[in-house]
Amino acid sequence: MKKFSTAYLVRYFLAFLVITIFSGCLAILDTLSTADLDDIQKRNKLIAVTTYSASSYFIYRGQPMGFEYELLSMFAKEIGVELEIVISKEPSKVKHSLARHEADIVAANIAVTRKNANEFQFTDAIAVTRQVLVQRKSDGLIRNQIDLIGKTVHLYPGSAYVDRVKNLSDEIGGDIEIQNVSSEIIPEKLIAQVSDGTIDYTIAEEGTALINAAYHPNLDVSTPISFPQRVAWLVRPEATELRLKLNEWILKIKENGVLDAVYARYFKQSRIAGERMRSGFHSLTGKSISAYDDLLKKASKDAGFDWRLLAAVAYQESRFNPRAKSWAGATGLMQVMSYTASGYGYRNLYDPVENVRISGLYFQSVEKHLAKYELDESEKIHFMLASYNAGPGHVEDAMRLAEKYGKNPKIWFNNVDEFILNLANPVYYNDPIVKYGYCRGEEPYLYVKQIMERFEHYKRFIDE
C-alpha cells in the first residue's frame, strides 16, 4: 500500500477544497445568469434596475413614482411577485447590471440599438422617443445640427449619446467636441448645469428633457439630434420565458390603453411635472417628504427611531392630510383614536402638533411593552408597526400561535405575520392561547409590509 506524506495530503485536501468552492461559485453564478420567469416566481421577487430620474423613479410627496417604476410595479403584480428596485449609480452603465447578474430586468429608458441587441434581449417597445439638444434660450439657438461643429457637448462616457454625436460628426463632416462628465451624475444634474450656465450643451432623451425644461424655463429642448427611437426593457439572452411574458403583458397594456395613460402622466403633462419638481417635495429638487417633516423629526427623536419611518407611517395613515378621518373614528395626520389621545391628555386630534406627539408617545409605550420579548432591533420595528395598527394584544396572540406551530415568535416576516393573518380564521382565534380573539389580520399584515417598502424608498433619497 502506497504511503502519502502529511504535506502531500494537506496539498491534496486544499486543492480539493478550492475546486469544490470554485464549482459551487460557478453553480451559483449559473443560477443567477440563467434565471427565468419560473425562477423569479419561485423566489417571489422580481429584481429590476432603473435610474434615479424625473422620468424613471423618484419620490414625490412621500409616494414613489416614475414611468418605469409604475410599469415595473404593474408587471410584478401581473406575475404575482414582489418588486425589488435597484438604483444604478452610473446611469450610462445601467445595462451592465444584467451582465453582472444583479437583476432580472433593466428598465431605464434605453433605446433599442443593434449594439445593445447583440448583448441582451429587448422586450417589445414601450415608447418611442428621440435624443434632443439641451441648450439655454438665446438669440443664437442651434436649430441646424451643422451649427454644432466646433461646439462642446458634455456627455456621459460610453453612453448612447456619445455614439450619436460621433455619428453626427461624420454625417455633417465636422468635429463636435465631446467633454466627458462623471458617470455618476444623474441626467437632471447635467441638465441643471446647462440651465445655470456651468456648461452650454448636453443631450437628453426627449421626455426627460421636456420634464426638466418645465422646471428650468430658460432651457430649449426643441432641436432633435436623432431619428425617432424605440424604448424598451432589457433581459438576459437566457430569459426567454420572461421576455415572452413581458411582451404578452406589454401588448395587453397597449391594447387596453393603460400604457398610454401612464406615459401621458409623465411625459405629456410637462406643466404638472414642472410643478412637482418646484414643490420642494420632489426628491430630485427638494429635501422634504411632507410639510410636517419637522414635527415628525422631533417626535422620532423623542421616540428614538428614524424620522423617515414615522413619515412612512403618516403617509400610510392619512397621505399627510391632517383633516383625515376613518370610518372607525381614527383622526388626523397619524390617524389617532380619541381614547388614545385622552389617555395622554390631548383633545385636538386635528392639530398636527398634538396628533404627531400622541403617535410618538404611543410608539414609545408600545416599545416598552415589547421590551420583555428582547426582540432584535431590526425586528422590533415590524412588531411596533403591527401593534400601532392592530394593538399589541393581537400581535402577542400571533406570537404565541407562531411559537405553537413551530415558527419563530421573534421574527415578523414569514413567521409571526402568517399568524396575524390567521387570526381572522376561527380555527386560530378560538385557540385557548389566543387572548384577544378575532383580528382582521390582513390589515396589519399589509400595513407592516407597505410601510417598510415605503421606508426603503425614503432611505434611498431623503437624508436621515
C-alpha positions in Angstrom: 0.0 0.0 0.0 1.4 3.4 -1.0 2.0 5.9 1.8 1.5 9.6 1.5 3.2 12.3 3.4 1.3 14.7 5.6 2.3 17.6 3.4 1.0 15.8 0.3 -2.3 15.1 2.0 -2.7 18.7 3.0 -1.9 19.9 -0.5 -4.4 17.4 -1.9 -7.1 18.5 0.5 -6.6 22.2 -0.2 -6.7 21.5 -3.9 -10.0 19.6 -3.5 -11.4 22.3 -1.3 -10.6 25.0 -3.9 -12.1 23.0 -6.7 -15.3 22.4 -4.6 -15.7 26.0 -3.7 -15.0 27.2 -7.3 -17.5 24.7 -8.6 -20.1 25.9 -6.1 -19.5 29.5 -7.1 -19.9 28.6 -10.8 -23.2 26.8 -9.9 -24.4 29.9 -8.1 -23.3 32.2 -11.0 -25.0 29.9 -13.5 -28.3 30.0 -11.4 -28.1 33.8 -11.4 -27.2 34.1 -15.0 -30.0 31.8 -16.3 -32.8 32.9 -14.0 -36.0 33.0 -16.0 -39.7 33.5 -15.2 -40.1 30.3 -13.3 -37.1 31.1 -11.1 -38.4 34.6 -10.4 -41.8 33.3 -9.3 -40.2 30.6 -7.1 -38.1 33.2 -5.3 -41.2 35.5 -5.2 -39.2 38.5 -6.3 -38.6 40.5 -9.5 -35.3 42.4 -9.3 -35.3 45.4 -11.6 -32.6 48.0 -12.2 -33.5 51.5 -13.1 -32.2 55.1 -12.7 -33.0 57.9 -10.3 -34.6 60.5 -12.6 -37.7 62.6 -13.1 -38.9 60.0 -15.6 -37.9 56.6 -14.3 -38.1 56.7 -10.4 -38.3 59.3 -7.7 -40.3 60.3 -4.6 -43.0 63.0 -4.6 -45.0 63.9 -1.5 -44.0 60.7 0.1 -45.0 58.5 -2.8 -42.6 56.5 -5.1 -43.3 57.5 -8.7 -41.9 57.3 -12.2 -42.8 55.9 -15.6 -40.5 52.9 -15.3 -41.3 52.3 -11.6 -45.1 52.4 -12.2 -44.9 49.9 -15.0 -42.5 47.6 -13.1 -44.9 47.6 -10.2 -47.7 46.6 -12.5 -45.7 43.8 -14.1 -44.6 42.4 -10.8 -48.3 42.3 -9.7 -49.1 40.6 -13.1 -46.8 37.7 -12.4 -47.6 37.6 -8.7 -44.3 38.5 -7.1 -42.7 41.3 -5.0 -40.7 44.0 -6.7 -37.2 44.9 -5.7 -35.8 48.1 -7.2 -32.1 48.5 -7.6 -30.8 52.0 -8.4 -27.9 52.2 -10.8 -25.3 54.6 -9.5 -23.9 55.1 -13.0 -26.8 55.8 -15.4 -24.6 55.3 -18.5 -23.7 51.7 -17.3 -27.1 50.6 -16.1 -27.4 47.8 -18.6 -24.2 46.2 -17.2 -26.3 45.1 -14.2 -27.6 42.2 -16.3 -24.1 41.1 -17.2 -23.1 41.2 -13.6 -26.1 39.1 -12.7 -27.5 41.8 -10.4 -31.0 41.9 -11.8 -33.7 40.3 -14.0 -34.7 43.4 -15.9 -33.1 46.7 -16.8 -35.8 49.4 -17.1 -34.1 52.7 -17.7 -35.4 54.5 -20.8 -33.0 52.6 -23.0 -33.2 53.0 -26.8 -33.3 49.8 -29.0 -30.0 49.7 -30.8 -28.1 46.9 -32.6 -25.2 47.3 -30.2 -27.4 46.5 -27.2 -29.3 43.8 -29.0 -26.1 41.9 -29.6 -25.6 41.6 -25.8 -29.1 41.3 -24.4 -32.7 40.7 -25.4 -35.0 43.7 -25.8 -38.7 43.5 -25.0 -41.2 44.9 -27.4 -41.2 48.7 -27.4 -42.9 50.6 -24.5 -42.4 54.0 -26.0 -40.9 56.0 -28.9 -38.6 58.9 -28.2 -35.6 60.8 -29.7 -32.5 62.5 -28.5 -32.6 66.3 -28.3 -30.1 69.0 -27.7 -30.4 70.8 -24.3 -29.4 74.5 -24.6 -30.2 77.8 -23.0 -32.7 80.1 -24.7 -31.0 82.9 -26.6 -30.8 84.7 -29.9 -28.3 82.1 -31.1 -30.3 78.9 -30.7 -29.0 76.0 -32.6 -31.7 74.6 -34.9 -29.4 73.1 -37.6 -27.2 70.3 -36.4 -24.4 71.6 -38.6 -24.1 74.6 -36.3 -22.8 72.2 -33.6 -19.5 72.0 -35.4 -16.8 73.3 -33.1 -19.1 73.3 -30.1 -18.5 71.3 -26.9 -21.2 68.9 -25.7 -21.0 67.4 -22.2 -22.0 63.8 -22.1 -21.6 60.6 -20.0 -18.7 58.4 -21.2 -19.9 55.3 -23.0 -23.5 56.5 -23.4 -25.6 56.2 -26.5 -25.5 59.9 -26.7 -21.7 59.8 -27.3 -22.2 57.3 -30.1 -24.8 59.5 -31.7 -22.6 62.6 -31.5 -19.7 60.7 -33.1 -22.0 59.6 -35.9 -23.4 63.0 -36.3 -19.9 64.5 -36.7 -19.3 62.1 -39.5 -22.7 62.9 -41.1 -22.1 66.7 -41.1 -18.4 66.5 -41.9 -17.1 68.4 -38.9 -16.0 67.8 -35.4 -18.3 68.2 -32.4 -16.2 68.2 -29.2 -17.3 65.7 -26.5 -16.4 66.5 -22.9 -16.9 63.5 -20.7 -18.6 64.0 -17.3 -18.7 61.8 -14.2 -20.7 58.7 -15.0 -22.4 59.1 -11.6 -24.1 62.5 -12.4 -27.8 61.9 -12.9 -29.4 63.4 -16.1 -31.2 66.1 -14.1 -28.0 67.5 -12.6 -26.4 67.7 -16.0 -29.4 69.5 -17.5 -29.3 71.8 -14.5 -25.7 72.7 -15.3 -26.9 73.9 -18.7 -29.6 76.0 -17.1 -27.2 77.7 -14.6 -24.5 78.3 -17.3 -21.9 75.9 -16.0 -22.0 74.2 -19.4 -23.5 75.1 -22.7 -24.9 71.9 -24.2 -25.8 68.4 -23.4 -28.1 65.8 -24.9 -31.0 64.0 -23.3 -33.9 61.7 -24.1 -36.8 64.0 -25.2 -39.2 63.0 -22.4 -36.7 63.7 -19.6 -35.7 66.9 -21.4 -39.3 68.2 -21.5 -39.9 67.4 -17.8 -36.7 69.3 -16.9 -37.4 72.2 -19.2 -40.7 72.7 -17.4 -38.7 73.1 -14.2 -36.0 75.2 -15.9 -37.9 77.6 -18.1 -34.7 79.1 -19.6 -34.0 75.9 -21.4 -34.7 75.0 -25.0 -35.1 71.3 -25.9 -36.6 71.5 -29.4 -33.7 70.6 -31.6 -33.6 66.9 -32.4 -30.2 65.1 -32.6 -31.5 61.6 -33.6 -34.3 60.0 -35.5 -37.2 58.5 -33.5 -36.1 55.6 -31.5 -37.9 52.7 -29.7 -37.5 52.5 -26.0 -37.7 49.0 -24.4 -36.6 47.0 -21.4 -33.6 44.6 -21.4 -33.4 41.0 -20.1 -30.6 38.4 -20.3 -30.4 36.3 -23.5 -31.3 33.2 -21.5 -34.5 34.7 -20.0 -36.7 33.6 -22.9 -39.9 32.9 -20.9 -39.5 36.2 -19.1 -39.3 38.1 -22.3 -42.3 36.3 -23.8 -44.3 37.1 -20.7 -43.2 40.7 -20.8 -44.2 41.1 -24.4 -47.5 39.5 -23.8 -48.2 41.9 -20.9 -46.9 45.0 -22.9 -49.3 44.1 -25.8 -52.1 43.9 -23.2 -51.5 47.3 -21.7 -51.1 48.8 -25.1 -54.5 47.4 -26.2 -56.4 48.4 -23.1 -54.9 52.0 -23.0 -53.0 51.6 -19.7 -49.6 52.2 -21.3 -50.8 55.4 -23.0 -52.3 56.7 -19.7 -49.1 56.0 -17.7 -46.9 57.6 -20.5 -49.1 60.7 -20.6 -48.9 61.1 -16.9 -45.2 61.5 -17.0 -44.3 62.8 -20.5 -47.3 64.7 -21.9 -48.1 66.8 -18.8 -44.9 68.7 -18.6 -46.5 71.6 -16.7 -47.6 69.3 -13.9 -44.2 67.7 -13.9 -42.6 71.1 -13.5 -44.9 71.9 -10.6 -43.9 68.7 -8.9 -40.2 69.5 -9.2 -40.8 73.1 -7.9 -42.8 71.9 -5.0 -39.9 71.1 -2.6 -41.4 67.7 -2.0 -39.8 66.1 -5.1 -36.7 64.0 -4.1 -34.7 65.4 -7.1 -35.1 69.0 -6.3 -36.1 69.2 -2.6 -35.2 67.7 0.7 -38.7 67.3 2.2 -41.1 64.4 2.2 -44.0 66.4 3.6 -45.0 69.8 5.1 -44.8 68.1 8.5 -41.2 66.8 8.4 -40.1 69.0 11.4 -42.9 67.6 13.6 -42.1 64.0 12.5 -38.3 64.6 13.1 -39.0 65.8 16.7 -41.4 63.0 17.6 -39.0 60.4 16.1 -36.0 61.8 18.0 -38.0 61.6 21.3 -39.0 58.1 20.4 -35.5 57.1 19.3 -36.0 55.9 15.8 -35.6 57.1 12.2 -37.9 60.0 11.3 -38.4 58.6 7.8 -40.1 55.6 9.3 -42.6 57.9 11.0 -43.1 59.7 7.7 -43.9 56.4 6.1 -46.5 55.8 8.8 -48.0 59.3 8.3 -48.3 58.7 4.5 -49.9 55.3 5.1 -52.3 56.6 7.6 -53.5 59.9 6.0 -51.5 60.7 2.9 -50.3 63.7 5.1 -53.8 65.0 5.4 -54.3 66.5 8.9 -58.1 66.5 8.4 -58.4 62.9 7.5 -60.9 60.7 9.5 -61.5 57.0 9.0 -64.8 55.0 9.3 -63.6 53.7 12.7 -63.1 57.3 14.1 -59.3 57.5 13.7 -58.4 61.1 13.1 -55.7 63.4 11.8 -52.3 63.0 10.3 -51.4 59.8 12.2 -55.0 58.6 12.5 -55.1 58.6 16.3 -58.2 57.3 18.2 -59.8 59.7 20.7 -59.4 57.3 23.6 -55.7 57.1 22.9 -55.4 60.9 22.8 -57.3 61.3 26.1 -55.0 58.8 27.8 -52.2 61.2 27.1 -54.2 64.3 28.0 -54.7 65.6 24.4 -58.0 66.5 22.8 -57.5 68.3 19.4 -56.7 65.5 17.1 -56.9 67.8 14.0 -53.9 69.7 15.3 -50.8 68.1 13.6 -48.6 69.0 16.5 -50.7 67.2 19.0 -51.5 64.3 16.6 -47.9 63.6 15.9 -46.9 63.9 19.5 -49.5 61.4 20.5 -48.3 58.9 17.9 -44.8 59.3 19.1 -45.8 58.7 22.7 -47.8 55.7 21.7 -44.9 54.2 19.8 -42.8 54.7 22.9 -45.3 52.9 25.1 -45.5 50.0 22.5 -41.7 49.7 22.5 -41.7 49.4 26.3 -44.4 46.8 26.2 -42.4 44.7 23.7 -39.2 45.1 25.7 -39.9 41.9 27.6 -39.5 39.8 24.4 -35.9 41.1 23.8 -36.5 41.5 20.1 -33.7 42.2 17.7 -33.6 46.0 16.9 -34.4 45.4 13.2 -37.3 43.1 14.1 -38.7 45.4 16.8 -39.7 47.9 14.2 -42.0 45.4 12.5 -43.7 44.4 15.8 -44.1 48.1 16.7 -45.8 48.9 13.4 -48.1 45.9 13.7 -49.0 46.9 17.2 -49.7 50.5 16.1 -52.2 49.2 13.6 -53.8 46.3 15.4 -52.9 46.7 19.0 -50.2 44.9 20.9 -52.7 42.3 22.2 -53.3 40.8 18.8 -49.6 40.9 17.9 -48.9 38.9 21.1 -51.6 36.4 20.2 -49.9 35.9 16.8 -46.5 35.5 18.5 -48.0 32.7 20.7 -49.5 31.0 17.7 -46.3 31.2 15.8 -44.4 29.5 18.6 -47.1 26.8 18.9 -46.9 25.9 15.2 -43.1 25.8 15.1 -42.3 29.3 13.7 -40.1 31.9 15.3 -42.1 34.2 17.6 -39.4 36.9 17.4 -39.3 37.3 13.6 -42.1 39.1 11.8 -41.9 38.2 8.1 -42.7 34.6 7.1 -43.2 33.8 10.8 -45.5 35.9 13.1 -47.1 37.8 10.1 -48.5 34.5 8.9 -50.4 34.1 12.2 -51.6 37.7 12.4 -53.3 36.7 9.1 -54.7 33.5 10.7 -56.4 35.5 13.4 -59.3 36.0 11.0 -59.8 32.2 11.0 -61.9 30.7 13.8 -59.6 27.7 14.0 -56.9 30.1 15.3 -58.8 32.9 17.1 -60.7 30.3 19.1 -57.4 28.6 20.3 -57.1 28.8 24.1 -53.8 30.6 23.9 -55.4 33.5 22.0 -56.5 36.1 24.5 -57.8 38.9 22.3 -59.9 36.9 19.8 -60.7 37.8 16.2 -58.5 40.2 14.3 -58.9 41.3 10.7 -55.3 40.2 10.2 -54.9 41.3 6.6 -54.7 44.9 7.7 -51.6 44.7 10.0 -50.1 42.1 7.6 -50.2 44.6 4.7 -49.6 47.6 6.9 -46.1 46.4 8.0 -45.1 45.3 4.6 -46.2 48.5 2.8 -44.7 50.9 5.4 -41.3 49.1 5.3 -41.3 49.2 1.5 -42.0 52.9 1.6 -39.4 53.4 4.3 -36.8 51.8 2.0 -37.8 54.2 -0.8 -37.4 57.2 1.5 -34.0 56.0 2.7 -32.7 56.0 -0.9 -33.4 59.6 -1.5 -34.0 61.5 1.7 -31.3 62.4 4.2 -31.7 60.9 7.7 
